[in-house]
Amino acid sequence: MRFYQADPTLENYWRGVILFGNNVASYKFALAHALYDLHPQGQALITLEALAAPFARHLCAHLQDAPKQTTSSRSQFLDACMRFNQGELSEAQLTEITVKRGFANVIDAFHHVNRAEIGKRFFIDERKTAKGIRLTDDFYRLTESQQFMNLIHETDARWRLVEQAWAMGVSRNLVAVEYDSEQQMLFSRPRDRRINITSCRNSLNGYQKGRCFYCYRDISLTPGDENLADVDHFLPWSLQDKVSNINGVWNLVLACQTCNRGENGKFARIPSLRLLERLHHRNEYFINSRLPLHETLVNQTGSQPAQRHAFLQRAWQTGLNTLIHQWEPEAEGDAIF
């Protein structure tokens, strides 16, 4: 995929799994979180019994807020997780069931994206020989990267977006993911009832590979960090009366504070045509990640790439006619998306 081929770092191969992998159940997200939890122990071989506790714990926590964690009509493993939440099973019983039923498909499918295996492996399946999985050097290098803490936030944000799509039934009802600029949250409004989904920063960051949309400087998702990303409207908010749905996900990017509000920042200027093309590519990443951002972008900008590109061109031209001045910063990093 262009996403990680354009910048084949370990972080982006991992993001490929989380953002673009096929979602028929949320087990992949739970497995990722379990590995995040276990990595400080420094043990390469993780038995299924050791893996089961954090894996099931994350699923049980999500089930409390989102009962639908799979597209299947029934799952004996998820039934056991719900019984644990209701106090009907002990932790030891849940661990035993998780070892037997929880990993049937997720370990085999984890590294597959678009029906093919990615070029890196973060663990080796040793269930037949050692009753577990073995973390690779690539996984440990991933945990030492500057982006590692961002990956944890991104995984949970992606999980919550997928949950909401399943809860609403995307085949019957397109998921309109909207943005609240005051709370910086993404939310949906099924049957006129607002449901907060997840942090906007955490949801967008992976698609920008942890970089400022405009200059490619490293950005952070950690509150209080000096590099904390700003959520910015690519076409300025002042165009709200001239550009439809300007608060839509299609027009939201993460920017470093220098580009967004520094001395030479964008403010009420129109990003250049080159940056508009970058926005189109970023939005196509949303499309390729499937539900629910796929449905949202199609609903907002068009069902075909040419339609989406034309939508952006029209909105950009309207913005230029109104605000006149264009803007583009100097690059602070390599062009990676």
Order of alpha helices (4+ residues) and beta strands (2+ residues): alpha-alpha-alpha-beta-alpha-alpha-alpha-alpha-beta-beta-beta-alpha-beta-alpha-alpha-beta-beta-beta-alpha-beta-beta-alpha-beta-alpha-alpha-alpha-beta
